[in-house]
Amino acid sequence: MSKTIEEINRKIREGKAVVFTAEEIIGVVREKGLERAAAEVDVVTTGTFGPMCSSGAYFNIGHSKPRIKLGGGRVYLNDVPAYGGFAAADVMIGANALPDDDPRNRVHPGEFNYGGGHVIEELVAGRDVKLVAQAYGTDCYPRKKLETWINIKDLNEAVLFNMRNSYQNYNVAVNLSDKAIYTYMGTLKPNMGNITYCSAGQLSPLLNDPLYKTIGIGTRIFLGGGTGYVAWPGTQFNPGVPRTESGVPKRGAGTLAVIGDLKQMNPRYLMGASMLGYGVTLSVGIGVPIPILNEEILKFTTVTDDDIFAAVIDYSSVYPEVKPDIVAEVSYGQLRSGKVVINGREIPTGSLSSYPRAREIASTLKEWITAGKFELSQAVEALPDPDSGVKFKLLNERPINGDRL
Amino acid sequence: MTITTKKIALRFPRHLVDRPVVYHLIKEYNLELNILKASISSEEGHMVLELRGERADFDKGIDYLTRTGLIIDTLCREVTRNEDRCTDCGACVTVCPASSFTVDPHTREVVFDEEKCIVCGLCILSCPSRSMELHF
């Protein structure tokens, strides 16, 4: 038996939609069987919350009197450099941006206590943010200097844009060297003293729709506590990786580029983050509804942590040097047990993404749908599937000055 | 008879770094102790101790330390968690040498046991949302 998104939306409007989270659906299908559950269930909600570096926000500050042309000038928000190269009054800030006077890693490992991610969090929290800009002055935009407080409620538009997040599976990190290292996968103790991972696993959006049958461009999603959309395939989209028999990728594969109204968002799901020795970033909460159009789609959503495998990578040498070796392959079920056994040794595990918050996001999205507040959208274009030939490429470096570096 | 357990941080000025202070705490004041952290630089020594003993002995021991000239500068220093900023991610779990953080198998929330904390501070900068704080 199959359904259409329009039929599901009708049920949502009537308050009759049957919705489960990606965690709950596992038990439901176990109990009722695939066929009966597919007929009864309309939507499965997913969620994820973790540091997602490629985030940014853009907004229009309105025109000052006299006018100033930010494009071509310099713009700072709470002393963090922002990008103003878009005409007069639009500003974009990236989550990884740092104040010019941040010591960075001069004394390693740097603390990175404040940056673009924190500016975005403060804006979303409704706090005033200091904008300082210099420009060159034109006949139509004569002003050269602007110093003002801005607040999200006064901005014409405030938009979160993220070019790559919601990674479909990800590396699991260890450190095989004999000294501690500080990475975007957290602090890694020497001699494989710990393991870190970063995925909501069985709750994660793209792991519940591994072949991109429903999630595509135009899919309406939960983003940072508000409503957003999948805007495009995320960058570094790499669908052709090894997969399990049920299609679940065993390496980082698909990603999503997402967009949404920052004014609707909530700092609980959009929080500045500091990675010791690495930099600043933004923790983002994303939830994606999966319409249960048929049994096949339902089956994908019953994936459990025990069915999801990821590669353990050495971040002291293999990752930075881009070597192909992996230390082991482990399941999320093992990772979540608190320790994994590699070469006969028990290694304690720690996560960088929050499972409780991913669960909260999937449950919130479920409530929105059940209450008739959130309807599903039909994707207008599919994401590239494993047969699309889309592939992640390394940089083809071509020396500019002959062979000299 | 009341048994007290307390953590104290001691600073040894340069002229006291060679004194067997800890020996006297055990021998003269019947205190059970656990050295949680000890370091020495060219200027001073630093030690975090967990002391356990009878209230009266404990007070006498502290009195002895003060008389000796040691600086008990951070007797009430503790690491706390700002619950508003903690996202229950788990980045702290494997960083803590005292296993103060555990993951609840059902809720998957990160539980912080302040009793186990040895005030080393490793969790503070390892926490992406900076939810762990040092208080004096």
Interface residues (C-beta under 8 A of the other chain):
Chain A: F49 G50 P51 P109 E111 N113 G186 T187 K189 G193 N194 I195 T196 M271 G272 A273 S274 M275 L276 T281 S283 R336 G338 P348 T349 G350 S351 L352 S353 S354 Y355 P356 R357 R359
Chain B: R85 T87 D88 C89 G90 A91 C92 V93 T94 V95 V103 T107 R108 E109 L122 L125 S126 P128 S129 R130
